[in-house]
Amino acid sequence: METSLLATFTPPDGVLYLSGEFDLATREELLRRLDDAIDFGCLNVTVDASGVTYVDSGSLRILADGCRRFAAAGGSLAVVRPSSCFLRVARLAGFIDSEVQVFSATSDALSVDDAAAAPHPGRTA
């Protein structure tokens, strides 16, 4: 399967659409897209992981680091619609329990930006 990473930036929001395998070969592009979001003025980034067929711990680490970077800037990074593969690896790596918000639907993540109380990071909505 071909890997793709598409981005849509409409500051202050951005969306990354991940599809395919995310491993050592794609980490640099993932990091570059997160940097692009910041450069474009995006504070809140949603990562749609519905098309992920494989993800390694290094790619999860890049997303976790991105989460901290956006939070430090007053924004957020959330993963939405994770594929079963993404979810399984993320749970095994402890990524969901301690690193980033993961939501089953895009609308759930967007409503957190508008709500005063966000769910605990790691709680799958």
C-alpha positions in Angstrom: 0.0 0.0 0.0 1.2 3.5 -0.8 1.8 5.8 2.1 0.3 9.3 1.9 0.3 12.3 4.3 -2.0 15.0 3.1 -2.4 18.3 5.0 -5.0 21.0 5.0 -4.1 24.2 6.9 -6.8 26.9 7.6 -5.3 28.7 10.6 -5.8 28.4 13.4 -6.7 24.8 12.5 -5.0 22.1 10.5 -5.7 18.5 9.5 -3.3 15.8 8.6 -4.6 12.8 6.8 -2.5 9.7 7.3 -2.8 6.7 5.0 -0.6 3.6 4.7 2.5 2.7 6.7 4.3 5.0 9.1 7.8 3.9 10.1 11.4 5.0 9.8 11.0 5.8 6.1 8.1 8.3 6.7 9.1 9.9 10.1 10.8 12.8 8.5 7.8 13.7 6.4 5.5 13.4 9.4 7.7 15.8 11.4 8.0 18.2 8.4 4.2 18.4 8.1 3.8 19.2 11.8 6.4 21.9 11.4 4.5 23.2 8.4 1.3 23.4 10.5 3.2 25.6 13.0 4.7 27.7 10.3 1.3 28.3 8.8 0.0 29.5 12.1 -2.1 26.4 13.1 -2.6 26.1 16.8 -5.0 23.1 16.7 -4.1 20.1 14.6 -6.3 17.1 14.0 -4.6 13.9 12.8 -6.9 11.6 10.9 -5.4 8.1 11.3 -8.2 6.2 9.7 -6.1 5.0 6.8 -3.0 3.9 8.8 -2.1 0.2 8.1 1.1 0.2 10.1 2.6 2.6 12.7 5.8 2.2 14.6 6.8 3.7 18.0 9.0 6.3 16.5 6.1 7.7 14.5 4.0 7.7 17.7 6.8 9.6 19.5 6.7 12.3 16.8 3.0 12.7 17.4 3.5 12.8 21.1 6.2 15.4 20.8 3.9 17.4 18.5 1.2 17.2 21.1 3.6 18.8 23.6 4.7 21.5 21.1 1.2 22.5 20.3 0.1 22.6 23.9 3.1 24.8 24.8 1.9 27.2 22.1 -1.6 27.3 23.6 -3.0 24.8 21.1 -3.7 21.1 20.7 -3.0 18.0 18.7 -5.6 15.2 18.6 -5.8 11.9 16.7 -9.2 11.1 15.3 -10.7 8.0 13.7 -7.7 5.8 14.4 -7.6 2.6 12.4 -7.6 -0.6 14.4 -3.9 -1.1 13.6 -3.0 2.4 14.9 -5.1 1.9 18.0 -3.6 -1.5 18.8 0.0 -0.3 18.5 -0.8 3.0 20.3 -2.3 1.1 23.2 0.6 -1.3 23.5 3.1 1.5 23.4 1.2 3.4 26.2 0.7 6.3 23.8 -3.0 6.7 24.4 -2.9 6.4 28.2 -0.3 9.1 28.6 0.5 11.1 25.5 -2.3 12.4 23.4 -6.1 12.7 23.0 -7.6 10.1 20.7 -11.2 10.4 19.5 -13.4 8.1 17.4 -14.9 10.9 15.4 -13.6 14.3 14.1 -16.5 16.1 15.6 -15.6 14.9 19.1 -12.1 16.4 18.8 -13.5 19.7 17.4 -16.0 20.0 20.2 -13.2 19.8 22.8 -11.7 23.0 21.4 -15.0 24.7 22.1 -15.6 23.1 25.5 -14.3 24.4 28.8 -13.5 20.9 30.1 -11.5 18.6 27.8 -11.5 14.8 28.4 -8.5 13.2 30.1 -5.7 12.7 27.6 -5.8 9.1 26.6 -9.5 8.6 27.0 -11.0 7.4 23.8 -14.3 9.1 23.1 
